[in-house]
Structure formats: C-alpha cells, structure tokens
Amino acid sequence: MNEALLRSLTPSVLAILVRRGADFAAAEDAVQDALVEAVRVWPADPPRDAKGWLVTVAWRKFLDAARSDAARRRREDLVDEEPAHGPAPAVDDTLQLYFLCAHPSLTPSSAVALTLRAVGGLTTRQIAQAYLVPEATMAQRISRAKRTVSGVRFDQPGDVATVLRVLYLVFNEGYSGDVDLAAEAIRLTRQLAAAIDHPEVAGLLALMLLHHARRAARTAPDGSLVPLAEQDRGRWDTGLIAEGVEILQAALARDRLGEFQAQAAIAALHADAPTAEETDWVQIVEWYDELTRLTDSPVVRLNRAVAVGEADGPRAGLAALAELDASLPRHTAVAAYLHERDGDLDTAARLYAEAAHEAPNLAERTHLTRQAARLNARRCR
Amino acid sequence: MAKYLLLKHYRGAPAAVNDVPMDQWTPEEISAHVQYMNDFAARLEKTGEFVDGQALAPEGAWVRYDGEGRPPVTDGPFAETKDLIAGWMVIDVDSYERAVELAGELSAAPGAGGKPIHEWLEVRPFLTATPTITECH
C-alpha cells in the first residue's frame, strides 16, 4: 500500500466531514482513526474506491465518537439528519484546510504540527519524532491548535503567504525520525499548487525542488557538510532540477514576482552552472537586489554580500558586509570566507574559529572548525 | 538499570591530557573525532544503553524573576571563569562500573595527532524513582 497516496486523500476526506457538519476537531480525530484503520485493513482487502472508503469509515468513527459522548447532544441531532452523499467537493476544500491550519492566530510551531496532521495525514507520533519532542507534548500542541481555530469559519478565504511560510518551515527545519519532512513539504506544496493558481506557490515549489535536487551532494559520507562550490554536481538530481526550472519559468512569465520566485531563481542559476566557476554571479547579485527590494531582510543582504564577493571580488564583498550588523547570524562565517578569498588567511582562520563558536548547529560548527583547522594546518607547514 | 548523566565541559573541568583546541587539529583529525563520537552513540543504541545526547551552545545567560509585573532580570554572557557545560549524554546501564567504563571510552575520543584527548567527563547518577518496596525487613 502506498502510504503517501493514502495520506494525500486526508485533506479532501476531512473537508467532506466538515462540510457535512462535523466540527473540525472531531472530524480531524475521526479521519486519523480512519487512516489507522486503512493501514490495518487495506493490505489484505484493498477498497475499489479509496476515498469513498475513507469518507465512510471516518464518518462512522465521527458518529461513534459523538454517540459515545452523551453530553454532546448537538452532535446527536446531527446523526438524525445524516446528509445525502453529494458529489465530490471541489478542490477548494483542500485549500480551505491549508488556510485553517496556517491560520494567523496559530504560533508557527502549532501551525506546522496541525498542517502535518490535518493536511498531511501524519500521526502525532510521527510528528513528535520528527521534531524530537515527547508524543504527549505534540498531542497537546495539536489539540490546543485545534481549539484555537475551532471558531474560524471554514469558508473564509485565507492568506496564501501564511500557508507558504508554514510549508517553508516544514521543508527547512526537518530534523529526524522516519518521516522525510523535506519530501513531505514538497508533497504538500505540490498538492497546494494543484488547488490554487498562484505564482508564489509555484515559486516555493520550484525552490524546494531545486534545493532537494542537491540533497545527496550536500553531505559527505561521514555526515559533514559539503559547501555548494565543492559539491559533486554529478550527484544533483537533474530530473528535479528540470521540473523546478520549468515551474519557475512558468511562474516568472506571469510577471507577479515574489520572494519565493526570486529565491528559486537564484537556486536555478546555481543549478544551471556545470561547474562552480561557471556560476553567473552577476545575475545572482541582481536577483538578491530584487529580493532585498521585496523583503528588506538582513539575511538576504548577508547572502548578497557573498554573491557580491564572487561577482566583483572579495574586497567588494567585504565592503557590502561592512554595511551590515555584525551580530547577524553567520556574519562572522561570511567574513571568514571573504577574508580567505582575499588571501588574508590568518584573519580568516581566526574568524572561522569564532564563527564555529557561534554556530547554531553541530554540523555547521564542525564544518567551520574544519575550515579553521585547514588554514591553520597550512600555515604550520 | 540506572541512569547516568555524562557531562562534557567547555570550561571548568580539569585540563585534558591532550589539550589542543580543535581548530589547531588537522581536518582529518577532526573527521576521525566526529566519526568516533558518532560510532560511540550508535554502539550504545545497539546495546540498549543510550537514552539521549545533546550539545549546548557556548553562549547563554543567567535569568531570574524580578517581582510582579516586571520583566525577568538577565545577566550574561557568562564570565570567562564560569564552569560551562558543552553537552551531555544520558545512559541507562546496569551498574556504576559500566557507567565509568563508558565514560572512559568517550574520553578516549581521538584529538590532536590522532591520540586520545583524555578529557575529564563528569559522571552523575540520576536520583531514582521511589521503589515499590521501601520498608526495612
């Protein structure tokens, strides 16, 4: 049984239950129960109509839960007037679920958890493992999130930008466990792109695909980071790159530029270079200028300084860096890199060691320490 | 079974025998060290003795309550002399002897020149849950 296929039915099944009058929180529980039952039953007895099966079972689970809770009279009434089985709902419903799960009243971590469960169909245990928290903690986070959005009307239009931020978080902050969160984020973004025609949704999907294409080349066998310039480009996934570029080009042709399209354009320029030396840094700087106009983000300006260093030489990069707040994350690492390119190896080694001290994760710390060690070892010989 | 905390310090522990800062090692020596640490944790997972391991950033602050309606007081970054924890591993083992044995192995991780660091690690037993039978006989 294809579990991803099963989970792809989650949002539309959930939306049908909500349309039939089930409240969101109870419907979401019922759909989870139905998914668990499907995993148990389908291998031996696969249904002809998978979605119909899930709707039937989830609705029964919902009714069972409502009936067993005598205090909840309102749902009892609902049972008596079971609605007719109408036509399959429009894709719109899936979109409404994305909006609900990324509702601005939710904190980012709650929105991520709720999206993965209610739209992605992951179990609480899987989400907890992925984010390295106890299952009980994640269960609480999800049920609080459901309570928070319980008063939100299901047919209210939402803001695509908040949904994209949540999906980007899932893609970028995937940690561990048996669920590949980056792949899951791509799946959910694909599903969203099918539900809404929006250039920034396409832009985010292209960005994810282009980054994902480099995944195998990004880590060495010992788990250490391999910087872009040193990656074995033969290990990049050309299929994903081609798809990402195609999606991006179609989005850019719409002439409604946004930050994800601009980021994807930069990723595409890297993907397009047969060797690191052939990278079109001048165009990349231009895209960073666009991004700066769009977001005015200091992180973008920091990345721009690196690109300027490649396009116009390390001195120009250092000059661009000098205009930025030195307390920015990774500022020291960028300074170390530019000083090395400029031939000042002593300063570079000292700054790499300092950057390692400030690194936000172990892989980066080890990488930066190794950079310092590489320069120090050269100097000693 | 009993749980022990193995604590690694940035500062505050007695000096290691092979006490060379990591950025003075060769890149290959760093790789060998990282590999040793990964293998160690993987082996403890296989033997069913690994519980948890985390690394901590060297920067942090002291924080305390400052009264009703006032924001907490913070003080930091830590002074240079402060005893500073770098990370921990929690193990669940049959005896104190086993905990010491494992801490010894962890301390043998290779450093500069590919030789063991002989780093001092702190071994701290967890206070246990109250046993079912507490009466004396």
HADDOCK unambig.tbl for C-alpha pairs under 7 A between the chains (distance, minus, plus):
assign (segid A and resid 222 and name CA) (segid B and resid 35 and name CA) 6.85 0.50 0.50
assign (segid A and resid 353 and name CA) (segid B and resid 23 and name CA) 6.41 0.50 0.50
assign (segid A and resid 357 and name CA) (segid B and resid 58 and name CA) 6.91 0.50 0.50
assign (segid A and resid 369 and name CA) (segid B and resid 22 and name CA) 6.90 0.50 0.50
assign (segid A and resid 369 and name CA) (segid B and resid 23 and name CA) 5.35 0.50 0.50
assign (segid A and resid 370 and name CA) (segid B and resid 23 and name CA) 6.69 0.50 0.50
assign (segid A and resid 370 and name CA) (segid B and resid 27 and name CA) 5.22 0.50 0.50
assign (segid A and resid 370 and name CA) (segid B and resid 30 and name CA) 6.77 0.50 0.50
assign (segid A and resid 372 and name CA) (segid B and resid 23 and name CA) 5.41 0.50 0.50
assign (segid A and resid 373 and name CA) (segid B and resid 23 and name CA) 4.42 0.50 0.50
assign (segid A and resid 373 and name CA) (segid B and resid 24 and name CA) 5.45 0.50 0.50
assign (segid A and resid 373 and name CA) (segid B and resid 25 and name CA) 5.75 0.50 0.50
assign (segid A and resid 373 and name CA) (segid B and resid 26 and name CA) 5.53 0.50 0.50
assign (segid A and resid 373 and name CA) (segid B and resid 27 and name CA) 5.77 0.50 0.50
assign (segid A and resid 374 and name CA) (segid B and resid 26 and name CA) 6.39 0.50 0.50
assign (segid A and resid 374 and name CA) (segid B and resid 27 and name CA) 5.80 0.50 0.50
assign (segid A and resid 376 and name CA) (segid B and resid 24 and name CA) 6.30 0.50 0.50
assign (segid A and resid 377 and name CA) (segid B and resid 26 and name CA) 5.96 0.50 0.50
